Amino acid sequence: MRLLLLFLCLFDEPATIDFPSSEIPPAKPVVQSVETFDTEQLYLIQSDSALVIDAVPEGIVNITEVTAGTIIRSRFAGGLQRAETRFVEKPNGYLVEGIAVGEVTLLIRPEPVTRQTQVTRKKLKIIDTVKVDPINVDPPVVKDEVDLLFDRDKADWRNLQRTLSARLKAGDIKSEEDATQWFKTNWYQVRASNWAQLLTKEELAFGAENWTPEKHADYIRRYYDARN
């Protein structure tokens, strides 16, 4: 049911929610206007009322609730290009952390959630952080489509482990056999979805009536040559 509601939310007409400036006492969630941030930055949302925030698709970001007065030392989306200290000023804070490169839509709803609850959608793009050794400066490593695919697999694998842990503690899964089967089923579905895009590109490049041994060989050789 939860997944069905999330799916339907994506096709609803956009809800109208104003985000007042700091000069006016905000009565609704204040969301930073930044659209893009990297995997070593935090995206901070603050609100006077409690929110339910879901990310679609899963596996791109983690969302952590924080309370008023929390002190956070990090790099922030829209902030300085170095670590800074921020305080959570409102009663309800939410830290969005990118765990994989990609685009995600946040579905933001004030509690309690009802059928009439307005949904605010916020699209974010998470990019990779290029790290440079200050002593041995080498050219930055640019990730290709294979790197990004396996990054997504790793993020989804970790996210499924987190979900399985929560379900075990909640008593939803009561045996090792059920836990194993749950993970195998969901991991297969996630990986199939992740790999579908790459396989579709291959099909368009050299598949079906366009297939020849040379086309196939040249295309997949790119995967090896990108790192050698």
C-alpha positions in Angstrom: 0.0 0.0 0.0 2.8 2.4 0.9 4.5 1.8 -2.5 1.1 2.3 -4.3 0.6 5.6 -2.5 4.1 6.8 -3.5 3.5 5.8 -7.1 0.2 7.7 -7.2 1.8 10.7 -5.7 4.1 11.0 -8.7 1.2 11.5 -11.0 -0.9 13.9 -8.9 -1.2 17.5 -9.9 1.6 19.5 -8.2 0.6 20.8 -4.8 0.9 24.6 -4.2 3.1 25.2 -1.1 4.8 28.5 -0.4 8.2 28.6 1.2 8.4 32.0 3.0 11.6 33.9 3.3 13.4 34.3 6.6 11.8 37.8 7.0 8.3 36.2 7.5 7.6 33.7 10.3 7.4 30.5 8.3 4.3 28.4 8.8 5.2 25.7 6.3 8.3 23.6 5.6 11.4 25.7 4.5 13.3 23.8 1.8 16.6 25.1 0.4 16.4 26.0 -3.3 19.6 24.2 -4.2 19.0 21.4 -6.7 22.4 19.8 -7.0 24.8 18.6 -4.3 27.5 16.0 -3.9 27.9 12.9 -1.9 29.9 14.6 0.8 27.4 17.4 1.4 24.2 17.4 3.5 20.9 18.9 2.3 19.1 20.3 5.3 15.3 20.7 5.5 13.7 22.4 8.6 10.0 22.7 9.5 7.8 23.9 12.3 5.7 20.8 12.0 6.6 17.1 11.6 7.0 15.9 8.1 6.9 12.6 6.3 9.6 12.5 3.6 9.9 9.7 1.1 12.5 9.5 -1.7 11.7 8.1 -5.1 13.5 6.1 -6.3 15.0 4.5 -3.1 18.7 4.0 -2.7 19.9 7.4 -3.8 19.7 9.3 -0.5 19.4 8.6 3.2 17.1 10.8 5.3 17.8 11.3 9.0 15.6 13.2 11.5 17.2 15.7 13.8 15.7 17.9 16.5 16.0 21.6 17.3 19.3 22.6 18.9 21.3 19.8 17.1 24.8 21.0 16.1 26.0 19.7 12.7 29.5 20.0 11.4 29.7 19.2 7.7 29.7 20.6 4.2 26.2 21.7 3.2 24.3 22.1 -0.1 24.2 25.8 -0.9 26.9 26.6 1.7 30.6 27.1 1.7 32.9 24.8 -0.2 34.4 23.6 3.1 33.1 22.3 6.4 30.9 24.6 8.5 28.8 24.4 11.7 25.1 24.8 11.5 22.3 24.6 14.2 18.9 23.1 13.6 16.7 26.0 14.6 13.2 24.6 14.0 11.5 21.8 15.9 11.9 19.4 13.1 15.0 18.9 11.0 15.8 16.4 8.2 19.2 15.7 6.8 19.3 14.3 3.3 22.6 12.6 2.5 23.5 11.4 -1.0 24.6 7.7 -0.9 24.7 7.2 -4.7 25.0 9.4 -7.8 21.6 10.1 -9.5 18.4 12.0 -9.4 15.7 11.6 -6.8 12.4 13.2 -6.0 11.5 14.0 -2.4 7.8 13.6 -1.6 7.2 15.9 1.4 4.0 15.7 3.4 3.1 17.3 6.8 1.8 15.0 9.5 -0.8 13.6 9.9 -1.0 12.2 6.4 -4.5 12.0 5.0 -5.9 11.5 1.5 -6.3 15.3 1.3 -2.7 16.0 2.4 -0.8 18.2 -0.1 2.4 16.8 -1.4 5.5 18.9 -2.1 7.9 17.5 -4.6 11.5 18.4 -4.6 13.8 17.1 -7.3 17.5 16.7 -6.3 20.5 15.7 -8.3 23.4 14.0 -6.4 26.8 14.2 -8.1 30.0 12.4 -7.2 32.8 14.1 -5.2 36.2 14.2 -6.9 38.9 13.8 -4.4 42.4 15.1 -5.1 45.5 14.0 -3.1 47.2 17.3 -2.2 50.6 15.7 -2.3 50.3 13.4 -5.2 48.0 15.2 -7.5 46.7 12.8 -10.2 44.0 13.5 -12.8 40.6 13.1 -11.3 38.9 9.7 -12.0 35.8 10.2 -14.1 33.2 7.4 -13.5 31.8 5.7 -16.5 28.4 4.0 -16.9 29.7 0.8 -15.3 31.1 2.6 -12.3 27.8 4.3 -11.8 25.8 1.1 -12.2 27.8 -0.7 -9.5 27.6 2.3 -7.2 23.9 2.1 -7.5 24.0 -1.6 -6.8 26.1 -1.0 -3.7 23.7 1.7 -2.4 20.7 -0.5 -3.0 22.3 -3.5 -1.3 23.0 -1.4 1.8 19.5 0.1 1.7 17.9 -3.4 1.5 20.0 -4.5 4.5 18.7 -1.5 6.5 15.1 -2.3 5.6 15.6 -6.0 6.4 17.1 -5.1 9.8 14.1 -2.9 10.6 11.6 -5.6 9.6 13.4 -8.2 11.7 13.4 -5.9 14.8 9.7 -5.1 14.2 8.8 -8.8 14.1 7.6 -8.8 10.5 10.1 -11.5 9.6 10.3 -14.3 12.1 12.7 -16.9 10.6 16.1 -17.1 8.9 14.5 -18.8 5.9 12.0 -15.9 5.5 14.7 -13.3 5.9 16.8 -15.0 3.2 13.9 -15.3 0.8 12.9 -11.7 1.4 16.3 -10.4 0.6 16.8 -12.6 -2.4 13.5 -11.6 -3.9 14.0 -7.8 -3.4 17.7 -7.9 -4.4 16.8 -9.6 -7.6 14.1 -7.0 -8.4 16.4 -4.1 -7.6 19.3 -5.4 -9.6 17.1 -6.2 -12.6 15.8 -2.6 -12.6 19.4 -1.2 -12.2 20.8 -3.2 -15.1 17.8 -2.7 -17.4 19.1 0.7 -18.6 22.5 -0.6 -19.5 21.1 -3.6 -21.3 18.7 -1.4 -23.2 21.6 0.8 -24.4 23.4 -2.4 -25.6 20.3 -3.6 -27.4 20.0 -0.2 -29.2 23.8 -0.2 -30.0 24.3 -3.6 -31.5 21.3 -5.8 -30.8 18.6 -7.6 -32.9 19.0 -7.1 -36.6 22.0 -4.8 -36.1 24.0 -7.5 -34.3 27.4 -8.5 -35.6 30.3 -10.1 -33.7 32.4 -7.0 -34.4 29.8 -4.5 -33.2 29.2 -6.6 -30.0 32.9 -7.0 -29.4 33.8 -3.3 -29.9 30.9 -2.1 -27.7 31.7 -4.3 -24.7 35.5 -3.7 -25.0 34.7 -0.1 -23.9 34.0 -1.4 -20.4 37.5 -2.7 -20.1 39.3 0.1 -21.9 37.7 2.8 -19.6 39.9 1.6 -16.8 43.1 0.6 -18.6 
